[in-house]
């Protein structure tokens, strides 16, 4: 996880779009479009228009720094699903020029829980640079319910633990 000092440094280096500006609206629209239909060809085409070269990304499963590493990670992730779509439910901008996006995600895996749609909810904490590209992306969601419970053996263990709680 990004330390507060690193986040403050990131804030000083990247001036975000002005609140309510066309640039801000376009940045949010690009982010929504990127995850609206998560597929390898879309990752290739849309990632450079969505994420900055110096991006910090954490989706609770993996932490990645830099757009090239993010490209590899998201391309592999997109190839592992039959379908994945994120619907943005609402967006809040705080006084520090950061955005919180509440969403729900549908995932249908190629290998696990085959043919079954899995729904999960979460939030993304975003910060944009002056060009409207994401420089900071931190997701908050329950990966145990969204992914891990469908992995053989691991899923059985998670369900067993949940029953005992």
SVG drawing of the C-alpha trace seen along z (x, -y; Angstrom):
<svg xmlns="http://www.w3.org/2000/svg" viewBox="-25 -24 32 52">
<polyline fill="none" stroke="black" stroke-width="0.4" points="0.0,0.0 1.2,-3.5 2.5,-5.3 1.0,-8.8 4.4,-10.4 4.4,-8.7 0.8,-9.8 1.6,-13.4 4.6,-13.4 2.3,-12.1 -0.1,-14.9 2.7,-17.5 4.0,-16.1 0.7,-15.8 -1.8,-18.6 -5.2,-17.1 -7.9,-18.6 -10.0,-21.4 -13.1,-20.3 -16.1,-20.3 -14.0,-20.8 -14.4,-19.1 -11.0,-17.5 -12.2,-15.9 -15.4,-14.7 -13.4,-13.1 -10.9,-11.5 -13.8,-9.8 -15.5,-8.8 -12.3,-7.2 -11.8,-5.3 -15.4,-4.0 -15.1,-3.0 -11.8,-1.1 -13.5,1.2 -17.0,1.3 -15.9,4.3 -12.6,5.8 -11.0,7.7 -7.3,8.1 -7.8,6.0 -9.4,3.2 -6.6,3.2 -4.1,2.8 -6.1,0.0 -7.4,-1.9 -4.7,-1.7 -2.4,-4.4 -5.4,-6.7 -6.4,-6.0 -3.3,-5.5 -0.2,-7.7 3.3,-6.3 4.1,-6.7 1.0,-5.0 0.6,-3.3 -2.1,-0.6 -3.4,1.8 -6.5,3.9 -6.2,5.7 -4.9,8.7 -1.7,7.2 0.3,3.9 1.9,2.7 4.0,-0.4 4.3,-1.8 2.2,-1.6 4.2,1.2 3.8,3.5 0.2,2.5 -0.3,3.4 1.1,6.9 -0.9,7.5 -4.2,6.3 -3.8,8.1 -3.2,11.4 -6.1,10.7 -8.4,9.9 -7.3,13.1 -8.3,15.2 -12.0,14.2 -14.8,14.9 -16.5,11.7 -15.8,8.9 -17.7,5.6 -17.7,2.8 -20.6,0.6 -19.8,-2.7 -22.6,-3.5 -21.5,-6.9 -18.5,-9.2 -17.5,-11.5 -14.7,-14.0 -13.1,-15.0 -11.4,-18.3 -7.9,-16.8 -8.9,-16.4 -9.3,-12.7 -12.2,-10.6 -14.0,-7.7 -16.0,-5.6 -18.5,-3.0 -19.0,-0.2 -20.3,3.3 -18.4,5.9 -19.5,9.0 -16.9,11.6 -17.2,14.9 -14.0,16.9 -12.6,19.2 -11.2,21.8 -13.1,21.4 -16.8,21.6 -17.1,21.9 -20.1,20.4 -21.3,18.8 -21.6,15.0 -20.0,13.7 -21.0,10.3 -19.0,8.2 -19.1,4.6 -16.2,2.2 -14.7,-1.2 -11.8,-2.7 -9.8,-5.6 -8.4,-7.6 -6.1,-10.5 -5.6,-12.1 -2.7,-14.2 -3.2,-17.4 -3.7,-15.4 -6.6,-13.5 -4.6,-10.2 -4.8,-8.0 -1.6,-8.3 -3.1,-6.6 -5.6,-3.7 -6.4,-1.9 -9.3,0.6 -11.2,1.6 -13.3,4.7 -13.7,8.2 -11.5,10.4 -12.4,13.5 -16.0,13.2 -15.2,11.9 -12.4,14.3 -10.8,16.5 -13.9,18.4 -14.1,19.9 -10.6,21.2 -10.6,25.0 -9.4,25.9 -8.9,22.3 -12.6,21.6 -13.6,24.6 -11.3,23.3 -12.8,19.8 -16.3,21.1 -15.5,23.4 -13.9,20.5 -17.0,18.2 -19.3,20.9 -17.4,21.0 -17.5,17.2"/>
</svg>
